[in-house]
Amino acid sequence: MQIKILAVSGSLRENSSTQHILNNLKLLAPNDVEIIVYAGLAELPHFNDAADQPAAVLAWRKQLAEAKAVVICTPEYAFGVPGSLKNALDWTVSSGDFGNKPVAVITAATVGDKAHASLLLTLSALSAKLSDETNVLIPFVRSKITAEGNIKDAETIRALQAAIHALIKSAATL
Ligand SMILES: Cc1cc2nc3c(=O)[nH]c(=O)nc-3n(C[C@H](O)[C@H](O)[C@H](O)COP(=O)(O)O)c2cc1C
C-alpha cells in the first residue's frame, strides 16, 4: 500500500528552492511512498477564528487528514516563518489536524535557523509528532541547487534521504 505524504512549500515563488527540494524528495523517497505537493497555499484566506471555515480551508484540512505524514520545506523571511505558511498552520489550531501527525521540517534559506526554530515551536503547539531525525536545516541553499533544480550537494542529499526514511518509520509506528 502507498504511504501518502503531504508536502508543503513555504515559498510561493515560481521556480523556488523549496519547491525544487520537494521535487528532489520525490525522487529520494522509496517506491511505496507517494509525495503529494499541496498547491493551495496562495488561495487560503487570512485566518480568522470564525465558526464557518471557507472551502479552501476545508480542502487544506482534508489533504492533511488523508496524509500519513507531512513534510514542510520553507525559506526564512525577515528572521521568521513566511506569513502564508504560518497562516495555513493557524487555520488548523482549533481542529487538531496536526495532532500526533509525523512532520518533517526542512528549512532552506540563506541562514534559516530562526525560521527553523520558530516553525518547530509552532508545530509543537499544534501537537505534531516531531523528531530531530526528520528535521533538516539547509543554509546557503541557492549554492546547493543547480539551475535545473537538482540538488548538487552530497551532504544535503544524504540528510534529506535520512529525514524521509525517519519520517516513514515514524508514520509506520502509528
Ligand atoms: C523578503 C525576503 C526576506 C528574507 N529574509 C531572510 C532571512 O531573514 N534569513 C535568511 O536566512 N534568508 C532570508 N531570505 C533569503 C531566502 O530565505 C532565500 O532566498 C530562500 O532561498 C528563498 O526561498 P525560495 O527560493 O524557496 O523562494 C529572504 C528573502 C527574501 C525575498
The ligand as an SDF file (V2000), in Angstrom:
LIG
                    3D

 31 33  0  0  0  0  0  0  0  0999 V2000
   11.8880   39.2150    1.6300 C   0  0  0  0  0  0  0  0  0  0  0  0
   12.9880   38.2310    1.9310 C   0  0  0  0  0  0  0  0  0  0  0  0
   13.4760   38.1360    3.2120 C   0  0  0  0  0  0  0  0  0  0  0  0
   14.4820   37.2110    3.5060 C   0  0  0  0  0  0  0  0  0  0  0  0
   14.9200   37.1010    4.7930 N   0  0  0  0  0  0  0  0  0  0  0  0
   15.7980   36.1210    5.1080 C   0  0  0  0  0  0  0  0  0  0  0  0
   16.1880   35.9160    6.4660 C   0  0  0  0  0  0  0  0  0  0  0  0
   15.7710   36.6000    7.3770 O   0  0  0  0  0  0  0  0  0  0  0  0
   17.0400   34.8900    6.7210 N   0  0  0  0  0  0  0  0  0  0  0  0
   17.5380   34.0670    5.7400 C   0  0  0  0  0  0  0  0  0  0  0  0
   18.2860   33.1500    6.0570 O   0  0  0  0  0  0  0  0  0  0  0  0
   17.1970   34.2600    4.4450 N   0  0  0  0  0  0  0  0  0  0  0  0
   16.3440   35.2650    4.1100 C   0  0  0  0  0  0  0  0  0  0  0  0
   15.9580   35.4490    2.8110 N   0  0  0  0  0  0  0  0  0  0  0  0
   16.5450   34.5920    1.7960 C   0  0  0  0  0  0  0  0  0  0  0  0
   15.6550   33.4240    1.4740 C   0  0  0  0  0  0  0  0  0  0  0  0
   15.4350   32.6060    2.6060 O   0  0  0  0  0  0  0  0  0  0  0  0
   16.2980   32.5900    0.3810 C   0  0  0  0  0  0  0  0  0  0  0  0
   16.4670   33.4090   -0.7500 O   0  0  0  0  0  0  0  0  0  0  0  0
   15.4940   31.3700    0.0160 C   0  0  0  0  0  0  0  0  0  0  0  0
   16.2750   30.6140   -0.8720 O   0  0  0  0  0  0  0  0  0  0  0  0
   14.1850   31.7320   -0.6670 C   0  0  0  0  0  0  0  0  0  0  0  0
   13.4500   30.5320   -0.8350 O   0  0  0  0  0  0  0  0  0  0  0  0
   12.7620   30.1460   -2.2060 P   0  0  0  0  0  0  0  0  0  0  0  0
   13.8490   30.0290   -3.2390 O   0  0  0  0  0  0  0  0  0  0  0  0
   12.1590   28.8140   -1.9270 O   0  0  0  0  0  0  0  0  0  0  0  0
   11.7640   31.2050   -2.5380 O   0  0  0  0  0  0  0  0  0  0  0  0
   14.9970   36.3880    2.4840 C   0  0  0  0  0  0  0  0  0  0  0  0
   14.4950   36.5170    1.1830 C   0  0  0  0  0  0  0  0  0  0  0  0
   13.5030   37.4210    0.8970 C   0  0  0  0  0  0  0  0  0  0  0  0
   12.9640   37.5120   -0.5030 C   0  0  0  0  0  0  0  0  0  0  0  0
  1  2  1  0
  2  3  1  0
  2 30  2  0
  3  4  2  0
  4  5  1  0
  4 28  1  0
  5  6  2  0
  6  7  1  0
  6 13  1  0
  7  8  2  0
  7  9  1  0
  9 10  1  0
 10 11  2  0
 10 12  1  0
 12 13  2  0
 13 14  1  0
 14 15  1  0
 14 28  1  0
 15 16  1  0
 16 17  1  0
 16 18  1  0
 18 19  1  0
 18 20  1  0
 20 21  1  0
 20 22  1  0
 22 23  1  0
 23 24  1  0
 24 25  2  0
 24 26  1  0
 24 27  1  0
 28 29  2  0
 29 30  1  0
 30 31  1  0
M  END
$$$$
